[in-house]
Amino acid sequence: MHKATTAKGLLLGLIAALALTGVACPTKKPKYPLCANDKDCKEGEFCVNKSCVSCRADNDCEKNEQCVRGACQAKKNWCGGDEDCPADKVCKSNKCVACESDNECGEGGKCNEGKCLRAGMCNSDEDCKENEYCEDGRCKSGPSGPISSGCNLTTVYFEFDAAGLSEEARSALTANADCIKKQNRGVQVIGHTDPRGTEEYNLTLSDRRARAVRDYLVPLVGAISSKMRVVPKGELEASGADETGWSQDRRVEFQFE
């Protein structure tokens, strides 16, 4: 009886010891995303309140993110530089804010009432360089800009060896002035001659014709006249072989810039 009692006591003691260490009753691993500690979560995650989350605090996220209810979310209006902001804003202390001076808007930029007008950007043609026009907030160059529907510039023609404007030419130029004002952009006034005469003389004559047209338009278009450019081409583009063709060579035509 003594030996049996001793063996029984040892067995009960062993069972109690195992129970205390948890070996006798192993716990089941929680099913993801539940957790008991960080080891139960995916790499880079944390166990918070028995649930796996992406972050515990802001420093667990990228610098442009914040920790919101265990998830990293982009900070509202955060920026690391001007490139992260809308074009008319500047980045200060990691916030996109209104500008205060021209030098905050980059080389060639301007600060207008808290909004940056950066180089190449525009509100109107006046914000662009010479021979550029403003379209969709950007300065563009060349003759490919839009022309309003129904707004065309009519070519005017001249008599042989003359630079005077006929009544028909004056009427066409009056209509052209309305179109130029409507477009509010630069325009080339291009003079031509027929092939008869010397090259030097024809270049001078084409210049006289273009200037006569420009001078007539100046009071009609007002300030936009500063965007008009005389381009004399002489006989360079003449193609006529007789009076019918030569009458078409003696002209001034227009091209928006």
C-alpha positions in Angstrom: 0.0 0.0 0.0 2.8 2.4 0.7 4.4 1.9 -2.7 1.0 2.3 -4.5 0.3 5.5 -2.7 3.7 6.9 -3.5 3.4 6.1 -7.3 -0.1 7.6 -7.4 1.2 10.8 -5.7 4.1 11.1 -8.2 1.7 10.7 -11.1 -0.7 13.4 -9.8 2.3 15.7 -9.2 3.5 15.2 -12.8 0.1 15.9 -14.2 -0.1 19.1 -12.1 3.3 20.2 -13.3 2.4 19.7 -17.0 -0.8 21.6 -16.5 1.1 24.5 -15.1 3.5 24.6 -18.1 0.7 24.3 -20.6 2.1 21.2 -22.1 -0.8 19.0 -21.0 -3.3 21.3 -22.6 -1.8 22.9 -25.7 -3.7 26.0 -27.1 -4.9 26.1 -30.7 -3.3 28.8 -33.0 -5.9 31.6 -33.7 -7.3 31.7 -37.3 -5.9 34.7 -39.2 -6.5 37.6 -38.9 -7.0 36.8 -35.2 -3.8 36.5 -33.2 -2.3 36.0 -29.8 1.0 37.8 -30.7 2.9 39.2 -33.7 4.1 35.7 -34.8 0.5 34.8 -35.7 0.4 37.7 -38.3 1.9 38.0 -41.7 5.4 39.6 -42.1 5.2 43.3 -41.5 2.0 43.1 -39.6 1.3 43.6 -35.9 -1.0 41.9 -33.4 -3.1 44.6 -31.8 -6.2 43.8 -29.6 -5.9 40.1 -30.8 -6.2 41.2 -34.5 -3.5 41.5 -37.2 -3.1 45.0 -38.5 -0.7 46.9 -40.8 0.3 49.5 -38.3 0.2 50.5 -34.6 1.3 54.1 -35.0 2.2 56.6 -37.8 5.9 55.6 -37.7 4.9 52.1 -38.9 3.8 53.7 -42.2 5.5 55.5 -45.1 6.3 59.2 -44.4 3.3 60.3 -46.6 0.9 58.0 -44.7 -0.7 57.9 -41.3 -2.0 55.0 -39.2 -5.8 55.0 -39.1 -7.5 52.1 -37.3 -4.6 49.8 -38.0 -4.3 50.7 -41.7 -1.8 53.0 -43.4 -3.6 55.7 -45.3 -2.3 58.6 -47.4 -2.1 61.9 -45.5 -4.5 64.5 -46.8 -2.8 67.4 -48.6 0.6 65.9 -47.8 3.6 66.6 -50.1 7.3 65.9 -50.3 7.8 68.5 -52.9 6.0 70.8 -55.4 5.6 67.9 -57.8 3.2 66.3 -55.3 0.9 69.4 -55.3 -1.5 70.8 -57.9 0.3 73.0 -60.4 -0.9 76.2 -58.8 0.2 75.2 -55.2 3.6 75.0 -53.5 4.8 72.5 -50.9 5.7 74.0 -47.5 6.2 71.9 -44.4 4.8 68.9 -46.2 1.6 70.7 -47.0 0.3 72.0 -50.4 -0.5 75.6 -49.9 -0.9 78.9 -51.8 2.2 80.7 -53.0 3.3 84.0 -51.5 6.0 85.1 -53.9 7.2 84.6 -57.5 10.4 82.7 -56.5 8.2 79.9 -55.0 6.8 79.1 -58.4 10.0 78.0 -60.0 12.2 79.6 -62.7 10.1 81.8 -64.9 7.0 81.3 -62.8 4.8 84.0 -61.2 2.6 84.0 -58.1 -0.8 85.6 -58.9 -3.2 86.0 -56.0 -1.9 82.9 -54.2 -1.8 80.8 -57.3 1.4 79.8 -59.1 1.6 80.4 -62.8 4.6 78.3 -63.6 6.7 78.6 -66.7 4.7 77.5 -69.8 1.4 77.9 -68.0 -1.0 80.7 -68.8 -4.4 82.3 -68.3 -4.3 84.3 -71.5 -2.0 85.0 -74.4 -0.3 87.8 -72.4 1.2 85.2 -70.1 3.1 83.6 -73.0 6.2 84.4 -75.0 6.0 86.3 -78.3 4.7 84.0 -81.1 2.9 81.8 -78.5 -0.7 81.5 -77.6 -2.6 80.2 -74.6 -4.7 77.1 -75.0 -6.0 74.9 -72.1 -3.8 76.7 -69.6 -0.6 76.0 -71.6 1.5 78.2 -73.9 1.8 76.8 -77.3 3.5 77.9 -80.5 3.1 77.5 -84.2 0.2 77.9 -86.6 -1.7 74.9 -85.2 -3.8 76.7 -82.7 -7.6 76.5 -82.9 -9.5 79.0 -85.0 -13.1 79.7 -83.9 -15.8 78.3 -86.1 -16.8 80.8 -88.8 -13.7 83.0 -88.1 -11.3 83.0 -91.1 -8.8 85.6 -92.3 -9.4 86.6 -95.9 -6.4 87.1 -98.3 -6.4 90.5 -100.0 -5.0 91.2 -103.5 -3.2 94.1 -105.2 -2.9 95.7 -108.6 0.4 95.4 -110.6 3.3 97.2 -108.9 1.0 98.7 -106.3 0.6 98.6 -102.5 -2.6 100.6 -102.2 -5.7 99.0 -100.7 -8.8 98.6 -102.9 -12.3 99.0 -101.5 -12.7 95.2 -101.7 -9.5 94.8 -99.7 -10.6 97.3 -97.1 -13.9 95.5 -96.6 -12.1 92.2 -96.2 -9.7 93.6 -93.7 -12.5 95.1 -91.6 -13.9 91.6 -91.2 -10.5 90.2 -90.5 -10.1 92.6 -87.6 -13.1 91.1 -85.9 -11.6 87.6 -86.3 -8.2 88.7 -85.0 -9.8 90.3 -81.9 -11.9 87.2 -81.3 -8.8 85.0 -81.4 -6.7 87.5 -79.3 -3.4 86.0 -80.5 -0.5 86.8 -82.7 -0.8 86.8 -86.5 1.7 87.0 -89.3 0.9 89.5 -92.1 2.6 87.9 -95.1 3.3 90.0 -98.3 3.8 88.5 -101.8 4.5 89.7 -105.3 4.3 88.2 -108.8 7.7 87.1 -110.3 8.2 90.1 -112.5 10.8 92.6 -111.4 14.1 92.0 -109.5 14.2 90.0 -106.4 15.3 93.0 -104.3 12.5 95.2 -105.7 9.9 92.5 -105.1 11.0 91.9 -101.5 10.6 95.6 -100.9 7.2 95.7 -102.6 5.9 92.8 -100.6 7.0 94.5 -97.4 5.1 97.7 -98.5 1.9 95.7 -99.1 2.1 93.9 -95.8 2.7 97.1 -93.9 -0.2 98.8 -95.7 -2.4 96.0 -94.5 -1.0 96.1 -90.9 -1.4 99.9 -90.7 -5.1 99.6 -91.8 -5.7 96.9 -89.1 -4.0 98.7 -86.2 -6.8 101.0 -85.2 -9.3 98.3 -85.8 -7.8 95.6 -83.5 -6.4 97.9 -80.8 -3.8 96.5 -78.4 -3.7 93.2 -80.3 -1.8 95.0 -83.0 1.4 94.5 -81.0 1.1 90.8 -81.9 0.9 91.5 -85.6 4.2 90.7 -87.4 5.0 91.8 -91.0 6.6 89.0 -93.1 7.7 90.1 -96.6 8.3 87.1 -99.0 8.7 88.9 -102.3 8.3 86.5 -105.3 9.5 83.5 -103.2 6.1 81.7 -103.5 4.9 83.1 -106.8 3.5 80.4 -109.1 1.7 82.3 -111.9 2.8 82.1 -115.5 0.4 84.7 -116.9 -1.8 87.6 -115.7 -4.4 85.2 -114.3 -1.9 83.5 -112.1 0.1 86.7 -111.4 -3.0 88.4 -110.0 -3.1 85.6 -107.4 0.6 86.1 -106.6 0.1 89.8 -105.7 -1.4 89.3 -102.3 -1.2 89.6 -98.5 -2.3 86.6 -96.5 -2.4 85.8 -92.8 -1.4 83.1 -90.5 -2.1 82.8 -86.7 0.9 82.1 -84.6 
